[in-house]
Amino acid sequence: MFDFRQNADAHRILDRDSATLLPVYARYPVVMDHGNGVYLFDSSGNRYLDLMGGLGVNALGHAHPRMVAAMADQAGKLVHSPRSTPAAIPASWPSGSALSPDSRASSTPRVARKPSREL
């Protein structure tokens, strides 16, 4: 097996996780600390090329200043909206207007519609 060269603090975290988490799936023996662009860095200072995907995520890299600013701006407004209550999509979001089935070439915000069936 590959030696991930983890420091003592990382070993303590890994031991704690092994004692408290169910072994539902295999986990890599590293403690990730941060990311920058296409790289992840563990708490022991090792650098990894991030080739991993995830459920419900995009491969946008890590900590790009424009992405961080957009996420911080959105988090200050609304973090989550269930499908039963649509949220306004700003006209400045090309993906929002392109993906919306009822999109119009208008800068007016979308308005929540009444659900098609009782909830």
Residue pairs with C-beta under 8 A, 6 or more apart in sequence:
4 28
4 29
4 30
4 42
4 44
4 46
5 44
5 46
6 14
6 29
6 30
6 31
6 42
6 43
6 44
7 43
7 44
7 45
9 31
9 43
10 30
10 31
10 42
10 43
10 44
13 31
13 43
14 29
14 31
17 27
21 27
30 42
30 44
30 46
30 48
31 42
31 43
31 44
32 40
32 41
32 42
32 43
33 41
33 42
33 43
34 40
34 41
34 62
34 63
35 41
35 50
35 61
35 62
35 63
36 62
36 63
37 61
37 62
37 63
37 64
38 49
38 50
38 61
38 62
39 47
39 48
39 49
39 50
39 62
40 47
40 48
40 50
40 62
41 47
41 48
42 48
50 61
50 62
53 59
60 67
61 67
78 87
81 87
84 115
84 119
85 112
86 110
86 112
86 113
87 112
88 109
88 110
88 111
89 96
89 97
89 100
89 109
89 110
90 96
90 109
91 97
91 106
91 107
91 108
91 109
96 103
97 103
100 110
102 110
